[in-house]
Amino acid sequence: MERPDGPWDPGLQVERTTLAWLRTALAFVVGLLVLLRLLAHESVVAAAVCGALTLPLGLAISWLVWHRHLRGERRLHAETPLPGGALPAAVAVLAVLAGSSGLIYVLFS
């Protein structure tokens, strides 16, 4: 059904999505910090390598979330397509790296 102010009610969907992505990124970063702390007891070098690979990606994801939020707000009001899939791809890569870090911890302990 077409609304008088546009084809949809934007509401707070962009904000809810942004908060969900931020919670996901924060959960990954906190989980990685705990995992790196555990891994440091077994091998400091392995913890440093895993941290150097995963933590910058977690911070980059937070930046991507904010950037996507700003673009989504602009595009929502201009009625153009919403942002692409770089953020979900980065989160998938972070999940794989976090899983690899967990595997390294299991192998070292």
Secondary structure by P-SEA (a helix, b strand, c coil): cccccccccccaaaaaaaaaaaaaaaaaaaaaaaaaaaaaaccaaaaaaaaaccaaaaaaaaaaaaaaaaaaaaaaaacccccccaaaaaaaaaaaaaaaaaaaaaaac
